[in-house]
Amino acid sequence: MAKTQRNRRGKPDPQKPQNPQNSSGSFSEPTAPIKAMDKRPVRWDMVVLFLVISIGGTFLAIQMKGNQPTERLTFQVLRKFDHDQSAFTQGLVMHDGFLWESTGKKGKSSFRKVELETGKVLQQVDLDDQYFGEGMTWHDGLFYQLTWKENTCFVYDQEMKQVNQFHYEGEGWGLTSDGTHLIMSDGTSALRFLDPETFEEIKKVNVQLRNFRVSELNELEYAGGKIFANVWMQDFIYEIDPQTGNVTRVIDLAGLWPARDRPNEGVLNGIAINPENRKLLVTGKYAPYIWEIEVLPTSNR
């Protein structure tokens, strides 16, 4: 996906949120019982301390409950297919036996029909130079393609003829479909559920991992009742519950495309499902391959 100007100028140093440190407190039992007629003043400092510890303990319990370990997965490469290394990949979807791809950069943005086995571009629609292509998806007989800052979604039929377009507020990053709604990311932690006939926002959920918001959600794919998302500048795919926005699993793709082999701006971006075997197809911006992977528990690596 296209990113903010800050990120376009270089790779930011990731700032990982730190979980709050745990604290505990205890009371010492009084050495002697308090007499019924004791006139000593109330120790308000102790009362306040008791309340602070009680409230803090409740908060800590909630935090611990919310911070249950998120399942971490790894991968095994099954096959790899050639991919156009000039493609600044923004969106990816498998449909009708072909790979459909959206590419970015002004003057180079396109919507493509690609032969998976060879990487050959069979058909291509070029966007006008003013547009920066972004995420795309297939929904109910039509393809939808976002643009980054031009607030425009182009709609095509299966012959790749433009049949409609929509306007939206904010940036366009990732796009997928759950069969009922279009689901769009915009660079924030929000996933916006849209009416595909009007592009009206129906609802919104915020993505979070262990109570921390996850922003810069990139290319999206919906499968098996979950949303899979690249995150800008990360070698992870997040599996997201679309009802709550909670990250349920993290697929670690470290080593799939070694950093030494990547060009400038070469980052993982692009997720599709191979309908033949339900395996993940993943790629990146300027990547030499599309990798078909099997997702595995980390103990199987």
Salt bridges, closest charged atoms under 4 A:
ASP38 OD2 - ARG40 NH2 2.56
ASP45 OD2 - ARG43 NH2 2.76
ASP84 OD2 - ARG112 NH1 2.79
GLU101 OE2 - HIS83 NE2 2.82
GLU150 OE2 - LYS106 NZ 3.82
GLU169 OE2 - HIS167 NE2 3.43
ASP178 OD2 - HIS181 ND1 3.56
ASP186 OD2 - ARG192 NH1 3.18
GLU201 OE1 - ARG192 NE 3.35
GLU216 OE2 - ARG6 NH2 3.39
ASP235 OD2 - ARG262 NH2 2.88
GLU239 OE1 - ARG249 NH2 2.94
ASP252 OD2 - ARG72 NH2 3.08
GLU265 OE2 - ARG8 NH1 3.52
GLU265 OE1 - LYS105 NZ 2.95
GLU292 OE2 - ARG79 NH2 2.95
GLU294 OE2 - LYS279 NZ 3.76
